[in-house]
Amino acid sequence: MLSTFHGLEAARRAMMAQQAALYTTGHNIANANTEGYTRQRVQLEATTPFPTPGLNRPNIPGQMGTGVEAASVERVREYFLDIQYRGENSKLGYWEARADAVAKMEDIMNEPSDSGLAKTMDQFWQALQDLSTHPENEGARSVVRQRGLAVVETFHYLSNSLTQIRTDIGTQIGVTVTKINSILDQISKLNAQIAEIEPNGYLPNDLYDERDRLVDELSKFIDIQVEKHPVGGNALPAAEGTYDVYILNGNEKVYLVQGRTASSISFPDGSDVDDDGVRETPPDTGVGALDIGGTAVSFSNLPSGKLRGLIEGYGYYENGANGNVEGLYPEMLANLDKLAYTFGTLFNAVHEQGYGLNGNTGLAFFSGLDQVNGAAKTIALASDIDDLDNIAAATRDKESGNGNNAINLANVRSLLLSNTTVSLQDGISVDLASLGLPLTSGTIETNYQGWIGQLGVAGEQANRMKSNSETLRQSVEERRQSVSAVSLDEEMMNMIKFQHAYNAAARQITAIDEMLDKIINGMGVVGR
Amino acid sequence: MRITQSMLANNMLKQITRSYEKLDQYQTQLSTGKKITRPSDDPVVAMKGIAYRSNLAEVEQFKRNFSEAYNWVENSDSALDKATQALQRIRELVVQASNDTYEETQRQAIAKEVRQLTEHLVTIANTKVGDKYIFNGAQTTEPPVTVNADGTITVSTNDQQLNIELAKGVYIPVNIPPSTAFGAGNGLFSDLQDLAASLENASTTGDELTGYLDKLDNHLTHLLGVRAELGARMNRIELMEDRIDGQQVIAEKMLSDNEDVDLEKVITDLKTQESVHRAALAVGARIIQPTLVDFLR
């Protein structure tokens, strides 16, 4: 036998449930432009019908519906798309960092142009040619000295600027690591909150959104994997649990976040610039390994992402601390050192065999070439060259009009460095093998051209990959938005739907009210 | 696929940004006139660009060296022309003086003129162009011919060749060494001094003077030979300059082909991009569609 008030209860439930749905619609509209917000849906479920099977069940024709309830409020989201998005996002972070590092280097090298190192050297060679036609001319000598000075200063400028940018990248790595550590900390705190709410049978949707947004942000810096970990208790099936965030160090998982605890990333030999107890700025020598919550992760195991891109610009050891420093900036700096050393040493070797206007011989033109390392910063004009007559333009003594050594010097530009000995004009020869030059192939010019070519190729690749991963991320993001974004039309439709359902339920109450009125006030009054 | 307003707006923004990037690229190309502004735009063009620039700088330098070579050869030739004229005059004087009817005083006068012309030849040998003596080999700061205290004249032995590089690895000698031009030791000047002394000597016969004519003719022929060689050298330099001129044109063309933009193409591209951009903006104005909100009371 059904209760007299059965209809009232069913209608009340309907009103409550539609109201909940209407409020959620309002929440969606309110967050239509919130970053990382996922549209929410109230899962409406029919409540348990009456009667339930049992010995004392009333004998009525069938089960009667008892109305509706809002079972849960869930996010409309596809986890698989999140994984794709994060994968593309970390690639984008990596290539962006790399493209940026290359672009800064290109700005400094300024090639091809009429003011780069190549042009400065061209002018120096030209000045020497002019000297060869006017060896006794003070002016021609002075021009050679000034152009030589320009070459030296260009070497200094390039080397110092690249070092400066490299230091800036180091600072940027520090800022990035601090940011990563902060995100890890926030994720662990969200995990803690979620772990407290879920066992009570609630879905903390907005905390989920915030956590997913943080993981998205983190994925740009470093390509992480996420593992869900149920919290137990009375959690709903749709509950997401806590996130464990990890990277793979070989086959071993290194956790950045595990439940409520967050590890921090640091550099074992780095420095703690901001004084927060974490060595977030990489050592000057380059990065060999990272410390993640006490586990040493070698650079080669560091996954893709902005952090890796930055470190590749800054300098790293592929095989522990014993290998050579690799990376965009250290390599270009080393190349400049090699070029400055080779150029200066070779030039000196020819210059020392010539004679100055005053008969002096055996003098060097460039100084500061004691070692290859740092040569681009230390190369300078020898103090002897302050006296212009010491510039050895002649191949023989007491021949003021002899400019043959100036021609020899001008031809240093095109000497093949792979030769063992090179014979120049008037019996002057250079034993390349004994000079121990760091560059042993091509000429001074072709080596430099090759490096600019390599830089261009690196930049071209970085730009192309950046735009590729941007497109891919964009398309994944679109699919994700397609699933999760708020559509105002849809919400309006829902609003009308729920409003009408609400109104209808209210009307139902009125109908039942009239019915009851009939029973209570209208029955048994016949003939009164 | 489910499309929402925010997706439309985001997409729109992305497309317009991309369109701006292209406009920027074309405008940079137009304003710089170069296909590329940094190596990553096109590494091959960048690398070749550096090489072509060096190449062009080298060719331009050789062009500059040519004017030096001309300077040397032309000045040497003009000096030797003057020397030839002076010798011709001396020869005429000797022909006159060898006539036995000439009196002693007349011969004395001729001797004076010969001495003057000899001095003239000394100054010609010591021709200075700019700050260098052109007939003294590599010793360009010192005169090749010196008149000693006893009146004798010494010609230096600085017979070094001065070379100028006029093309890669091609060295052209540009000077005439002193002994080639004026004869070392008992060369031109000692002959002239002997001639003057003979003229001053009253006992010299006309036949003896005629003997000098042979010597003078030898010197004239020799100078002519030297000048012929200078002329030939000049020809060679001119031919080489023609070739270097050609090389310069080629080097400039290669540089230009490599990195200069094709203006017609870029302007066309820019115009196309402009209309695409306008279309994108026009579409953008339409993405803000009315929503259901507009139709609900």
HADDOCK unambig.tbl for C-alpha pairs under 7 A between the chains (distance, minus, plus):
assign (segid A and resid 106 and name CA) (segid B and resid 38 and name CA) 6.33 0.50 0.50
assign (segid A and resid 106 and name CA) (segid B and resid 39 and name CA) 6.91 0.50 0.50
assign (segid A and resid 111 and name CA) (segid B and resid 38 and name CA) 6.73 0.50 0.50
assign (segid A and resid 111 and name CA) (segid B and resid 39 and name CA) 6.84 0.50 0.50
assign (segid A and resid 112 and name CA) (segid B and resid 46 and name CA) 5.78 0.50 0.50
assign (segid A and resid 112 and name CA) (segid B and resid 49 and name CA) 6.08 0.50 0.50
assign (segid A and resid 112 and name CA) (segid B and resid 50 and name CA) 5.67 0.50 0.50
assign (segid A and resid 118 and name CA) (segid B and resid 50 and name CA) 6.87 0.50 0.50
assign (segid A and resid 122 and name CA) (segid B and resid 54 and name CA) 6.16 0.50 0.50
assign (segid A and resid 122 and name CA) (segid B and resid 57 and name CA) 6.65 0.50 0.50
assign (segid A and resid 126 and name CA) (segid B and resid 61 and name CA) 6.09 0.50 0.50
assign (segid A and resid 133 and name CA) (segid B and resid 68 and name CA) 6.88 0.50 0.50
assign (segid A and resid 133 and name CA) (segid B and resid 164 and name CA) 6.46 0.50 0.50
assign (segid A and resid 399 and name CA) (segid B and resid 138 and name CA) 4.85 0.50 0.50
assign (segid A and resid 399 and name CA) (segid B and resid 139 and name CA) 4.99 0.50 0.50
assign (segid A and resid 400 and name CA) (segid B and resid 138 and name CA) 5.91 0.50 0.50
assign (segid A and resid 400 and name CA) (segid B and resid 139 and name CA) 5.30 0.50 0.50
assign (segid A and resid 400 and name CA) (segid B and resid 140 and name CA) 5.86 0.50 0.50
assign (segid A and resid 400 and name CA) (segid B and resid 141 and name CA) 6.45 0.50 0.50
assign (segid A and resid 401 and name CA) (segid B and resid 138 and name CA) 4.26 0.50 0.50
assign (segid A and resid 401 and name CA) (segid B and resid 139 and name CA) 5.63 0.50 0.50
assign (segid A and resid 401 and name CA) (segid B and resid 140 and name CA) 5.02 0.50 0.50
assign (segid A and resid 402 and name CA) (segid B and resid 138 and name CA) 5.13 0.50 0.50
assign (segid A and resid 402 and name CA) (segid B and resid 162 and name CA) 6.47 0.50 0.50
assign (segid A and resid 449 and name CA) (segid B and resid 47 and name CA) 5.46 0.50 0.50
assign (segid A and resid 449 and name CA) (segid B and resid 50 and name CA) 6.56 0.50 0.50
assign (segid A and resid 450 and name CA) (segid B and resid 47 and name CA) 6.94 0.50 0.50
assign (segid A and resid 452 and name CA) (segid B and resid 39 and name CA) 6.93 0.50 0.50
assign (segid A and resid 452 and name CA) (segid B and resid 47 and name CA) 6.48 0.50 0.50
assign (segid A and resid 453 and name CA) (segid B and resid 39 and name CA) 6.92 0.50 0.50
assign (segid A and resid 453 and name CA) (segid B and resid 43 and name CA) 5.09 0.50 0.50
assign (segid A and resid 453 and name CA) (segid B and resid 44 and name CA) 6.53 0.50 0.50
assign (segid A and resid 453 and name CA) (segid B and resid 46 and name CA) 6.78 0.50 0.50
assign (segid A and resid 453 and name CA) (segid B and resid 47 and name CA) 5.24 0.50 0.50
assign (segid A and resid 456 and name CA) (segid B and resid 39 and name CA) 4.28 0.50 0.50
assign (segid A and resid 456 and name CA) (segid B and resid 40 and name CA) 3.89 0.50 0.50
assign (segid A and resid 456 and name CA) (segid B and resid 42 and name CA) 6.77 0.50 0.50
assign (segid A and resid 456 and name CA) (segid B and resid 43 and name CA) 4.46 0.50 0.50
assign (segid A and resid 457 and name CA) (segid B and resid 40 and name CA) 6.04 0.50 0.50
assign (segid A and resid 457 and name CA) (segid B and resid 43 and name CA) 5.56 0.50 0.50
assign (segid A and resid 459 and name CA) (segid B and resid 40 and name CA) 4.70 0.50 0.50
assign (segid A and resid 460 and name CA) (segid B and resid 40 and name CA) 4.49 0.50 0.50
assign (segid A and resid 460 and name CA) (segid B and resid 41 and name CA) 6.44 0.50 0.50
assign (segid A and resid 478 and name CA) (segid B and resid 7 and name CA) 6.93 0.50 0.50
assign (segid A and resid 481 and name CA) (segid B and resid 7 and name CA) 6.86 0.50 0.50
assign (segid A and resid 482 and name CA) (segid B and resid 1 and name CA) 6.59 0.50 0.50
assign (segid A and resid 482 and name CA) (segid B and resid 2 and name CA) 5.00 0.50 0.50
assign (segid A and resid 482 and name CA) (segid B and resid 3 and name CA) 5.59 0.50 0.50
assign (segid A and resid 482 and name CA) (segid B and resid 4 and name CA) 6.88 0.50 0.50
assign (segid A and resid 483 and name CA) (segid B and resid 2 and name CA) 6.89 0.50 0.50
assign (segid A and resid 485 and name CA) (segid B and resid 4 and name CA) 6.69 0.50 0.50
assign (segid A and resid 486 and name CA) (segid B and resid 4 and name CA) 6.72 0.50 0.50
assign (segid A and resid 487 and name CA) (segid B and resid 4 and name CA) 4.85 0.50 0.50
assign (segid A and resid 487 and name CA) (segid B and resid 5 and name CA) 6.42 0.50 0.50
assign (segid A and resid 489 and name CA) (segid B and resid 291 and name CA) 5.88 0.50 0.50
assign (segid A and resid 489 and name CA) (segid B and resid 292 and name CA) 5.41 0.50 0.50
assign (segid A and resid 492 and name CA) (segid B and resid 292 and name CA) 6.42 0.50 0.50
assign (segid A and resid 492 and name CA) (segid B and resid 293 and name CA) 6.82 0.50 0.50
